[in-house]
Amino acid sequence: MKQKLVCIFFIFLLLCSVKGCAMPDYISDKDKLNGSTLTDNDNFDNFIVVGYSQVGSESDWRSTNTDSFKQALTPQNNYYLIYEDAQQKQENQLKSVRNFILQEVDYIVLDPVVETGWDTVLSEAKAAGIPVIIVDRQVVVEDEDLYTCWIGSNFKKQSIKAGKWLENYLKKKGRSDEKINIVTIQGIPDSTAQIGRTNGFKKILSKNKNWNMLEYQNGEFTQAKGQEVMEYYLDTYEDIDVVVSENDNMTFGALKAIEAAQKTCGPDGDIIIISFDAVHAALQFMLDGKINVDFECNPMLGPIVKENIERLEKGKAVKKKQYVDEKYFDSTMDLEKILSERTY
Ligand code: GYE
């Protein structure tokens, strides 16, 4: 292990001399080591080196997810975490994974921005004997043995629940036979979260002949793009009954656009808002009467990955696909209590 860290250090020196760059943040940022620094005298022999390629920092969900890894894989727990933010670009992730292989890390954790295009790089990791744990989004590869396991959410189930929730809601309002105009603000195309959330909802959509999906547009999972897409929808369509927004940050942008267009939304407004993630700020908007329902996506994957690594270190098997538990929240619930108890 010591050789690996020495190797990481030399690669770092090399990168600095070639690019004249600042320290990479996994070495310079003390927070990432949870307040502790590595010194020459530290005994690294028992450290488990993990290279973690994160999608980006596009949303509240994502930041919480990143923190859960940084808090679980700490030097105090005998981990050395090399964190890389891919800024929602697959090419950056391919580079990171290849660097991790070069650095001879013990494990690679990959949250793939999109599902396809991973076969080659994962074969390289396999050839180097480095186990790869896929988190949150999934990969579609020819050979499932290219990764050890996957841990994340059931996005399709989340949006099937969303569709069923809408059926019930409209029924309660006596609107089951009314023509319902819907728009969808989608996440990054080809990401598991987008595919699952779009397709799950489509299943219920196809059963309700009076539901009319006006359009799908990519909001890139960001607030700015979500706002832009919603502005376009409001300019284009007179009568929108429902907005399905495939993550909370795009919803925050949509709420701004709706307000600017002097329309109303939420349980007492004109537009029904269905969102995904259920981050703290979204539940606050729900409490303020702006969002109708939010389907939780559990970001706390760091400790689960740690447990999996610990099993693997002991030579035990891990389950190939591991789904996390998730709930949903709507405006009929005791949101003040829920918000006060929630950690994310
Ligand atoms: O919903 C969104 C993020 O893949 C579950 O990505 C994740 C999604 C999440 O940017 O906020």
Boltz pocket constraint, residues with backbone or C-beta under 6 A from the ligand:
constraints:
  - pocket:
      binder: B
      contacts: [[A, 58], [A, 59], [A, 60], [A, 61], [A, 62], [A, 136], [A, 137], [A, 153], [A, 193], [A, 221], [A, 246], [A, 247], [A, 248], [A, 249], [A, 276], [A, 277], [A, 297]]
      max_distance: 6.0
